[in-house]
Amino acid sequence: MTELLISIRYILPAVVVFLTAWFILKEFFKQENVNRQLRMMEEKQKISLPVRLQAYERLVLLLERISPGNLVMRTHQPNLNVKQFQQMLIQNIREEFEHNLSQQLYVSIDAWEKVKGAKEEMLRQINTSAARLPEDATSADLSRNILEMSIDKSATRKALDFVKTEARKIL
């Protein structure tokens, strides 16, 4: 019996030391794992933030380029009839949009939906304006019609405001 008590006297402190060390190391490794994940997130943020900001910049440029006033002024050619100018405007918008399709990877779903909606609204506005004009109308008539339709706040302006607000949030 005394041998058992002597053994317990030596084993009990060893077990207590082992359990204490085990709990301390467990907490230490848990904290190290959390710190490592935070460092990885910070590193990822350093890499992705410039790419995301560039995506927002490109979407702002897209929206500016397809806004009614800028689009009409940039692409206007007085020697075209309504149908030719309509097709030119539509082609221009589609090319601009397709050039920036990859930006949807870096922006929120809401921002991308606003951009797509602005593009669709602009196409609808061009088609509606062209449909209101006679076939012998000129590109100047179509330009005037498009600009008159966009006097109130256009979809491109609303999308632009949304994208700018969202970009400011990530800074």
Order of alpha helices (4+ residues) and beta strands (2+ residues): alpha-alpha-alpha-alpha-alpha-alpha
